[in-house]
Amino acid sequence: MATDPASEISELIATLASVEAVLNPDAMRKEAEGLRERSADPGLWSDQDQAQEVTRRLSYLDAELARLAALHRRLDDTAVMFELADSEQDEPTRQEAERELAALRKEMEQLEIRTLLSGEYDAREALISINAGAGGADAADWTEGLRRIYLRWAERHGYSTEIYDTSYAEEAGIKSTTFTIRAPYAYGTLRGEHGTHRMVRISKYDNQGRRQTSFAMVDVLPVVQQVDHIDIPEDEIRVDVFRSSGPGGQGVNTTDSAVRITHLPTGIVVSCQNERSQIQNKATAMAVLQSKLLERKREEQAAKLNELRGDGGRSWGTQIRNYVLHPYQNVKDLRTGVETGNTAAVMDGEIDDFIEAEIRWLRSRGL
């Protein structure tokens, strides 16, 4: 039996009210006004990084408030469309109203997901590192493919990105890459992507056309902020400068502007070579190092709690998803069971169904 549209619209209105109780639009409007005043201060622009942070946050708040207001209008308009269709016996209008109701249902589900992101760092931007695993040239090619998936996902959502570092493989693809997705809640949204991603397909690099299994490891970290206190003494790091390089070892520029930083106590190595000055690259590399140390600190704290609880730690951070392109087409998440045969869409960044299921899965396990 079909659900009565009027009842479903009433349920969606109630859901929107419960979502707004969590998101607190009044507080968002107040914060936006404060940020608008700050952005009007000419002195803010003497610090470009701070100014960009203010404008990004303001843009996000304005977009979220506009989204909530639009949902209210669309729910009201859809109710009117159904009433009009019934009174006029207008089937085309009813079909249009049903399409809009389905779209509203989907958007409300996505909005509800946001209310689940309540972890300490969930509101942060995301720093993503991808490293090739077993599989030779195919793994390097798959690592580059994974980076494209996340960059296309960000592009679809209107999020800006910045690639900090790329280490190119000799034959094809990349050995490793680090980039940031600059959007509020990017870390909370994507942290379930942390883990090993397994690809099965016919190898482009095997002259006999055999099937190859390759692996890539995705690491998702919260971007550090000024409130984070990660003290890194100068005597605990080694800084090396080198010349940036492109695919196949091709030089990108003619100066030693790329920077590699080694954190001696932990052995963590980070680098940045995104064609800016050596000073800027060092500052960016230090920010990446701070993010990694912040995550290490958080994991150590979580491990202590897990030891007390006896729950075995972050077992979810292992192999998480299979991408099979041969002999059949399927992408399946091993934790949530979400799968699709539309592999082309996934490879082009359509991964929201996987991400939303991950968020619910992590939340249900207190992670």
HUJOSUL-V553996 format. One record per backbone hydrogen bond with DSSP energy under -0.5 kcal/mol. NH is the residue of the N-H (numbers start at 1). CO is the residue of the C=O. Records with the same first field share a line. If there is no record, write none. Layout:
NH=CO, CO
This chain:
8=4
9=5
10=6
11=7
12=8
13=9
14=10
15=11
16=12
17=13
18=14
19=15
20=16
21=17
22=18, 19
23=19
24=20
28=24
29=25
30=26
31=27
32=28
33=29
34=30
35=31
36=32
37=33
38=34
39=35
40=36
41=38
42=40
44=41
45=41, 42
46=43
47=44
48=46
51=47
52=48
53=49
54=50
55=51
56=52
57=53
58=54
59=55
60=56
61=57
62=58
63=59
64=60
65=61
66=62
67=63
68=64
69=65
70=66
71=67
72=68
73=69
74=70
75=71
76=72
77=73
78=74
79=75
80=76
81=77
82=78
83=79
84=80
85=81
86=82
87=83
88=84
89=85
90=85
91=89
94=90
95=91
96=92
97=93
98=94
99=95
100=96
101=97
102=98
103=99
104=100
105=101
106=102
107=103
108=104
109=105
110=106
111=107
112=108
113=109
114=110
115=111, 112
116=113
117=114
118=116
122=119
124=121
126=181
127=221
128=126, 179
129=219
130=177
131=217
132=175
133=215
138=135
139=135
140=136
141=137
142=138
143=139
144=140
145=141
146=142
147=143
148=144
149=145
150=146
151=147
152=148
153=149
154=150
155=151
156=152
157=153
158=155
159=154
160=182
162=180
164=162, 178
165=178
167=176
168=166
169=173
174=140
175=167
176=167
177=130
178=165
179=128
180=162
181=126
182=160, 180
183=181
185=123
186=183
187=124
188=122
189=185
190=186
191=187
193=190
194=191
195=218
196=318
197=216
198=321
199=214
200=323
201=212
203=210
206=203
207=205
209=206
212=201
214=199, 212
215=134
216=197
217=131
218=195, 216
219=129
221=127, 219
223=125
228=225
230=228
231=229
232=230
233=231
236=233
237=234
238=262
240=238, 260
242=258
244=255
246=250
248=169
249=246
250=247
252=244
253=244
257=255
258=242
259=272
260=240
261=270
262=238
263=261, 268
264=236, 262
266=263
267=263
268=263
270=261
272=259
273=164
281=277
282=278
283=279
284=280
285=281
286=282
287=283
288=284
289=285
290=286
291=287
292=288
293=289
294=290
295=291
296=292
297=293
298=294
299=295
300=296
301=297
302=298
303=299
304=300
305=301
306=302
307=303
308=304
309=305
310=306
311=306
315=313
317=314
318=315
320=196
321=196
322=332
323=198
324=322, 330
325=200, 323
326=200
330=324, 328
331=340
332=322
333=338
334=320
335=320
337=333
340=331
343=341
346=342
347=343
348=344, 345
349=346
350=345
351=349
355=351
356=352
357=353
358=354
359=355
360=356
361=357
362=358
363=359
364=360
365=361, 362
366=363
367=362
